C-alpha cells in the first residue's frame, strides 16, 4: 500500500537526525496540539511489542525532544526579529518548516502573523508558509470559520500572483504539502467539523495544481461522504478461525480499526484503545480490527507477515477480533477508502458511519461515550 502518511515522513526539510528521531518517538508520546506529529502519524518499522519500561523511556525522550523543538522555534523567532529582511526570510523559512514537521503550528503562529503584517517584504514562499501556519493554528484554537476563510484567501492570493502556465511561486515539495493537508484534516475531523472539511478539501481539489494534493483531497472527500450512510459490509474469518460479520454487531457501536504490525502509532494506541474498550464494552461498544500488513508497498505474502501479526496481538493482549485485509469482497480497506494508517471508522448502533479517524489521545473516549449513550 502506498501510504500518504509514509510520504509525509520523508519531508525534505533539511532536518537533523535528532528531528527525525523526534518525529518517530512522538508517534508514541504525542504533542499538545495534535495527537500525531506533523499531522503525519509516522510509521516506523518496529521489531515488535515493547515493555512498559521501554515505552516509558521512549515517551520521556520524545517529550524532551519536543520541548527542545519548541525552544528552537522561539529562538528562531527572536533571531528573525533582529535580522535584515534577507536574513530573516531564511530564518523564518526554517522556523515554519520545522513547525510543519513537528506539528507545532500554534507555537509558530506569532511568527507567522509577524510575517503577514509585513507581507510585501517577504518572498512568496515565506508568505505561503506563514499563511499555512495561520490557517492550521486557527483550526487548533477552534476558529474553524476563520481557518476556512484564510484558506480561501491563500488560494486567491496564490492564484493572483501567477501568470498562465507559470509554476507556483511557493513551490513546496509534495511531502510538505501533504503534511500540511493531513494536519488540517485532522484538526477539522477531530473537531467534528465535517462540513468545513468538505468545503476545505473541495477547494483544494478544485484549485490545487499538485496531483498528490488532488489525490489526497479526493480520498478525504470520499471518506467524508460515508458519514451518515450504511457502513460497507465486513464479513470473514478472524485469526482464530472464527466467523466475523459486521452485520451481526448491529445494535452495538463498532470501531473498525485499520492497523499494521509495523506501524508504531498503532502500537502506541493499543493501551488507550483498550481502556476505552474496557470502559464502554458493557454499554455496547465493540472493536473490530482489520490488519493491512499484506498491503505494504512490496506486497508481502500472508505467510511471511502472519508471524508478525500474531506476535503483535499477543504482545499487546489484543482481545477484539481481527481480520486480514484481502481482495475483492474482502478488500475492506478499499471499501472504507483507507489508503494510510492508523485509520479508524466509528459505526453507530443503526449501522451507519458516524465518525472518522478518532484519536485515542484526543477525542476517542468522548465520541464513543456520546455514541453509546441511551
N, C-alpha and C positions, 0 to 999 in steps of 0.2 A: 504494500500500500504506500502510495506517495503521500506523505503527510505534510500539510501546510505548516503545521507547528514544528515539524522537524526542520523545515526550511527556515523557520524563524531562528532556530538555534545558530544557524550559520550567518548571522548578521555580520556583514562586512563593515565593521565599525572600528577597525584598528584597536581591538580590545586587548588588554593584557591577559596573561594567564590567570591572574587572580580573579579577574572579572568573569572569565569563563567558568572557573570553579564556583564563583558566587552564584551564577545563574543555575548551575546544576544543583548545588546544595539547596538553594532556595526552593527547588521543587519540593523539598521536604518541609522547609521552615515557613515559607510564605512571606508576605510583606503586608504592612498595614493598609496599603491602598488596594491591594489585589491579592487574591489567593495565590496566583501563579505569576512569577516574574516575567517581565517583558511581554505580558499577555500571551505568552507562548506555551505555557505548560510544557517545559522542556523534557525531552526524552533522553535518558542516559542509560546505556547498557548497564544492567545490574546483574551481579553474579547470583542473586537470589535473596532470600529473606535475611534481614539483619536483626541482630538482637537489640533489645531496648537500649542498652548502654551505647551501642554503636549509633543508633538513631539519635540519641540524646547528644552525643558528641557532634554529629553532623549538623544537627539543628543549632547547637550553640555556635559552631563555626560559621554557619550561614548567617546567623544573626549578627555576629561580629563583622563579617564581610559587608553585609547590607548597611550597617552603621557607618563603616568606612566609606562606602559609596555615597551615602548622604553627606558626609563631611566633605567628600571631594566635590560634590555639586555646589555646596556652599562656598568653598574656597574658589572654585572656578568662577562663580558669580561675582565674588568680591574682586577677583583678578580682572575680570572683564570690565568692571565699573571704573578701573583705574587706567585702562589701556586706550591706545589710539583706536579709531574705528576699524582700521585694517586688522590690528592685532586682536581686538575684541571679537571680531567676526569669527576668527579661528577658534577662540576660546569658547564662544557661545555654541559653535557647531559641535565641539567636543562635548560640552555640557548637555546639549539637547540629545545627542546620540546616546550618551551614557544613560540619560533619563529614560529613553525609549527601551534600551537594552535591559535596564534594571527595573522597569515598571514603576518608576518614581516620578510620575507626571506632576503630582501636586507639589512635590519638592522643587521641581523646575519651573513651576508656574510663575513665580515672581520675576525670574529672569526672562521668561517668555513675554510677559507683559511689558517689561522694560524695553525689549527689542521692538515690540509692536508700537510702542509710543513714538519711537524714532525710526519707523519702518523705512523711510526714504533713504536712510544712510546704511542700510544693511543689504547684503547680497540676497537675491531671490531665494536661494536655498535656506538661508538663515531665517528669513521671514516665513517660509513654508514650514520649517521645523517649529518655529515659535507658535504659529497658528495651530499646528497639530497638537502641540503640548497643551495649549489653551483649551482646545476642544475636549480633550480627554480629561483634563483636570476639572473642567466644568461638570462633566458627567460624574466624576468622582465625588463631587460635592452634592450631587443630586439635581443640578441645574440642567436638566435634560433639554428643555426648550432652548435655552441659551446655547447649549452644545450643538444642537441640530442647526440653529441659525448660524453659528460660527462655521459649521461645515459647509453650508451653502455659500457663505461669504468666501471661504477658502477656495471653493470650486470656481466661483465667479472671478475672483482676483487672479487665480492661476490662468484661467482661460483668457482673460483680457490681455495678459502680458504676452501671449503667444500669437505669432503670425501663422497663417495657413501653412501646414506642412512642417512647422518648426517643432523641434523636440522640446519637451518641458524644461523650463529654466531650472526648476527644482528637481533635478534628476536624482532621486534616491535609489539605491539598489532595491531590487524587488523584495528581498527578505526583510528589509527595514520597513517597507510599505506594508507588507503582510503583518509584521509585528504591530504596527500602528492599528491596522484594521482589526486584528484579533483583540487587542487591548480595548478598543472602542466597543466591539461586540460584547465582550464580557461585562463591561460596565452597564450596558443597556439591558442585557438579558438578566443579569443579577439584580437589576433594579426593577424588574418586571415591566420594562418599557418596550414591549413587543412592537407596538405601533411605531414608536420612534425608531426602533431598529429597522423595521421595514422601510421607512422613509429614508433613513441614512444609507442603507445598502442598495436601495433602488437608485438613489442619487449616484453612488459610486459605480454601480453597474452601467448607468447611462452615460456618465461623464468621464470615467477613467480611461486612459489610453493604455494602461498596463494590462495585458491579458491575464496575468496571475491575479491581479486585484479584481478584475471582472469575474474570474472563476470563483474566487473566494466569496464575492458578493452574491453571486448566483447560488452557490452552495448554501450560504446562510439564509437566503430568502426561501429556498426550498424547504429548509428545516422549519423556518418560521411559519410556513404555510401549513405545517402539520398541526399546529396548535388549534385545539377545538375540534379536531377531526379524529375519527377512529384510528387507533394505533394499528400499524401494519401487523399482520399475523406473525407469531413466532411459535413454531412447533418443531420438536426434535427430541433427541435423546441426549441426556446430560452425560457428564464424565463418569458418573456412577452407573450408567446404563439404564437410568430411569426416564420414562417418557415425561416430557415437559411441554405444556401448552399455555400460552398467554391467555387464551380464551378461558381456561379452567380457573384463572385467577380473577376473573371478572367479579366485581364486588369488593375487591381489595384495591388499595393504592399501590401501584407497582413502579419501582425504579428499575429501568433497564440500563445496566452499566456496561459500556463497551470498554474493554481493557486488554492489556497485553502483559505478559510476564516480564518483559524487558523495559517497561515504561516506569520510570522512577516515581512520577507523581501518583500512579496507580498504587504503588507500594505504600507511599506515604499516606494515602487517603483511606486505606482499608480500616485502620483503627477508628477513625472518625465516623466512617460509614457504619461500622459495626455498632458503635454507641447509639446511633440513631435507630438502627435496626432493632437493637435491644429495647429501646425506649418505646417504640411505636408498633412493634410486632403484634402485640395483643390487641391493638386497635385497628388491625387490618392493613399493616404496611408490609410489603414483600419486596424482595430484591431478586432480580434475575440477571445473571452475568452472561455476557457474550464475549468470548475470547477471540482476539484478532491476530494471534501470533502468526498464522499462516498468510496474513496479508502484508507482511513486510515486503520491501521492495524486491528482495531477491527470491521471494516466493518459496520459502522452505516447505518441505513436505511435513505432513502432520506427524508422522512417526519420528521426525527429527526434533520437533519442538514439544511434543507431548510430555516428555520428562520434565522440561522446564515449567510447563503449565501446572502439572501435578505438584511439583515442588513448591511453586508459588502458593497454591491453595493450601497445602499442608503447613507451610511456614507461617502463613498469616491466619490459619484457622478459619478459613472462609466457609461459612455454613449454608449459604444460599446456593441454589442450583446454577450450574454454568454450562452453557452450550458453546461449541466451537463453530465459528462462522464458516459457512460452506459456500456452495454455488447454487444458482437457480433459486428455488423457493427458500433455500436455507442461507441465502446471502442477506442476512439480517442487517449488516452494515449498509448495504446498498438501499434496502427498503427504508431505512431510517435516515438516509442521507449523511451517514457518518463517514468522513474521509480522514479524520485525525482523532487522536486520543490524548488525554482522557476525554470521554464524552458520555453523557447520560441523558435519558428521556424519562420524564415522570408521567405516568398514566393514571387517570382518575378512576374512581370506582365504576364509572359508566363505560370505561374502555376508551375514552378519548384522551388525547395528549393534552396535558395541562402546563408543562414547563419543560425547559431545556437546560442542559449544562449547569446543573446545580453544583454549587461549591461546598464541600464539607466544612470549610472554614468560614464561609460567608453566609449562605442562605439555605443550605440543605434542610437543617432542622426546622427552621421557621416555615418553609414552604410545605414540608411534609406534615407538620403539625396542623396547618390550615386544611390540607387535603384530607386528613383522616378525621377532622372534627365532625361531630354529628350534624 
